[in-house]
Amino acid sequence: MEDPTQSRRSQPNRGGFLSRPGPDLGHREIIELPCRPEIADV
């Protein structure tokens, strides 16, 4: 159960969305990051 927690901390500079609570949300945010150039620029 600690695996998903480390995964979120592994890529915090991805966009900061991983910091949000909920592993399910993190996966969705990662997919939207590359989809939106604005977030990727950040």
Chimera marker file (.cmm) of the C-alpha trace (Angstrom):
<marker_set name="trace">
<marker id="1" x="0.000" y="0.000" z="0.000" r="1" g="1" b="0" radius="0.5"/>
<marker id="2" x="3.035" y="2.252" z="0.332" r="1" g="1" b="0" radius="0.5"/>
<marker id="3" x="3.879" y="1.721" z="-3.330" r="1" g="1" b="0" radius="0.5"/>
<marker id="4" x="1.353" y="4.302" z="-4.651" r="1" g="1" b="0" radius="0.5"/>
<marker id="5" x="2.539" y="6.816" z="-2.054" r="1" g="1" b="0" radius="0.5"/>
<marker id="6" x="6.130" y="6.621" z="-3.235" r="1" g="1" b="0" radius="0.5"/>
<marker id="7" x="5.001" y="6.824" z="-6.848" r="1" g="1" b="0" radius="0.5"/>
<marker id="8" x="3.391" y="10.209" z="-6.188" r="1" g="1" b="0" radius="0.5"/>
<marker id="9" x="6.493" y="11.498" z="-4.411" r="1" g="1" b="0" radius="0.5"/>
<marker id="10" x="8.703" y="10.092" z="-7.179" r="1" g="1" b="0" radius="0.5"/>
<marker id="11" x="7.484" y="12.701" z="-9.680" r="1" g="1" b="0" radius="0.5"/>
<marker id="12" x="6.385" y="15.791" z="-7.751" r="1" g="1" b="0" radius="0.5"/>
<marker id="13" x="7.932" y="18.145" z="-10.326" r="1" g="1" b="0" radius="0.5"/>
<marker id="14" x="5.622" y="16.642" z="-12.975" r="1" g="1" b="0" radius="0.5"/>
<marker id="15" x="3.069" y="19.351" z="-12.252" r="1" g="1" b="0" radius="0.5"/>
<marker id="16" x="2.384" y="19.282" z="-8.523" r="1" g="1" b="0" radius="0.5"/>
<marker id="17" x="-0.914" y="17.480" z="-9.118" r="1" g="1" b="0" radius="0.5"/>
<marker id="18" x="0.549" y="14.286" z="-7.658" r="1" g="1" b="0" radius="0.5"/>
<marker id="19" x="0.590" y="16.073" z="-4.298" r="1" g="1" b="0" radius="0.5"/>
<marker id="20" x="-3.210" y="15.773" z="-4.239" r="1" g="1" b="0" radius="0.5"/>
<marker id="21" x="-4.688" y="12.970" z="-2.113" r="1" g="1" b="0" radius="0.5"/>
<marker id="22" x="-5.857" y="9.933" z="-4.044" r="1" g="1" b="0" radius="0.5"/>
<marker id="23" x="-3.763" y="7.638" z="-6.248" r="1" g="1" b="0" radius="0.5"/>
<marker id="24" x="-6.595" y="7.437" z="-8.790" r="1" g="1" b="0" radius="0.5"/>
<marker id="25" x="-6.522" y="11.195" z="-9.329" r="1" g="1" b="0" radius="0.5"/>
<marker id="26" x="-2.750" y="11.152" z="-9.739" r="1" g="1" b="0" radius="0.5"/>
<marker id="27" x="-2.920" y="8.723" z="-12.635" r="1" g="1" b="0" radius="0.5"/>
<marker id="28" x="-5.501" y="10.888" z="-14.378" r="1" g="1" b="0" radius="0.5"/>
<marker id="29" x="-3.487" y="14.047" z="-13.851" r="1" g="1" b="0" radius="0.5"/>
<marker id="30" x="-0.357" y="12.460" z="-15.337" r="1" g="1" b="0" radius="0.5"/>
<marker id="31" x="-2.306" y="11.636" z="-18.514" r="1" g="1" b="0" radius="0.5"/>
<marker id="32" x="-3.621" y="15.193" z="-18.745" r="1" g="1" b="0" radius="0.5"/>
<marker id="33" x="-0.199" y="16.737" z="-18.151" r="1" g="1" b="0" radius="0.5"/>
<marker id="34" x="1.211" y="15.756" z="-21.567" r="1" g="1" b="0" radius="0.5"/>
<marker id="35" x="-2.164" y="16.507" z="-23.148" r="1" g="1" b="0" radius="0.5"/>
<marker id="36" x="-1.978" y="20.152" z="-22.063" r="1" g="1" b="0" radius="0.5"/>
<marker id="37" x="1.090" y="22.124" z="-23.212" r="1" g="1" b="0" radius="0.5"/>
<marker id="38" x="0.369" y="24.834" z="-20.656" r="1" g="1" b="0" radius="0.5"/>
<marker id="39" x="0.888" y="22.484" z="-17.720" r="1" g="1" b="0" radius="0.5"/>
<marker id="40" x="3.964" y="20.903" z="-19.330" r="1" g="1" b="0" radius="0.5"/>
<marker id="41" x="5.534" y="24.352" z="-19.689" r="1" g="1" b="0" radius="0.5"/>
<marker id="42" x="5.228" y="24.838" z="-15.941" r="1" g="1" b="0" radius="0.5"/>
<link id1="1" id2="2" r="1" g="1" b="0" radius="0.2"/>
<link id1="2" id2="3" r="1" g="1" b="0" radius="0.2"/>
<link id1="3" id2="4" r="1" g="1" b="0" radius="0.2"/>
<link id1="4" id2="5" r="1" g="1" b="0" radius="0.2"/>
<link id1="5" id2="6" r="1" g="1" b="0" radius="0.2"/>
<link id1="6" id2="7" r="1" g="1" b="0" radius="0.2"/>
<link id1="7" id2="8" r="1" g="1" b="0" radius="0.2"/>
<link id1="8" id2="9" r="1" g="1" b="0" radius="0.2"/>
<link id1="9" id2="10" r="1" g="1" b="0" radius="0.2"/>
<link id1="10" id2="11" r="1" g="1" b="0" radius="0.2"/>
<link id1="11" id2="12" r="1" g="1" b="0" radius="0.2"/>
<link id1="12" id2="13" r="1" g="1" b="0" radius="0.2"/>
<link id1="13" id2="14" r="1" g="1" b="0" radius="0.2"/>
<link id1="14" id2="15" r="1" g="1" b="0" radius="0.2"/>
<link id1="15" id2="16" r="1" g="1" b="0" radius="0.2"/>
<link id1="16" id2="17" r="1" g="1" b="0" radius="0.2"/>
<link id1="17" id2="18" r="1" g="1" b="0" radius="0.2"/>
<link id1="18" id2="19" r="1" g="1" b="0" radius="0.2"/>
<link id1="19" id2="20" r="1" g="1" b="0" radius="0.2"/>
<link id1="20" id2="21" r="1" g="1" b="0" radius="0.2"/>
<link id1="21" id2="22" r="1" g="1" b="0" radius="0.2"/>
<link id1="22" id2="23" r="1" g="1" b="0" radius="0.2"/>
<link id1="23" id2="24" r="1" g="1" b="0" radius="0.2"/>
<link id1="24" id2="25" r="1" g="1" b="0" radius="0.2"/>
<link id1="25" id2="26" r="1" g="1" b="0" radius="0.2"/>
<link id1="26" id2="27" r="1" g="1" b="0" radius="0.2"/>
<link id1="27" id2="28" r="1" g="1" b="0" radius="0.2"/>
<link id1="28" id2="29" r="1" g="1" b="0" radius="0.2"/>
<link id1="29" id2="30" r="1" g="1" b="0" radius="0.2"/>
<link id1="30" id2="31" r="1" g="1" b="0" radius="0.2"/>
<link id1="31" id2="32" r="1" g="1" b="0" radius="0.2"/>
<link id1="32" id2="33" r="1" g="1" b="0" radius="0.2"/>
<link id1="33" id2="34" r="1" g="1" b="0" radius="0.2"/>
<link id1="34" id2="35" r="1" g="1" b="0" radius="0.2"/>
<link id1="35" id2="36" r="1" g="1" b="0" radius="0.2"/>
<link id1="36" id2="37" r="1" g="1" b="0" radius="0.2"/>
<link id1="37" id2="38" r="1" g="1" b="0" radius="0.2"/>
<link id1="38" id2="39" r="1" g="1" b="0" radius="0.2"/>
<link id1="39" id2="40" r="1" g="1" b="0" radius="0.2"/>
<link id1="40" id2="41" r="1" g="1" b="0" radius="0.2"/>
<link id1="41" id2="42" r="1" g="1" b="0" radius="0.2"/>
</marker_set>
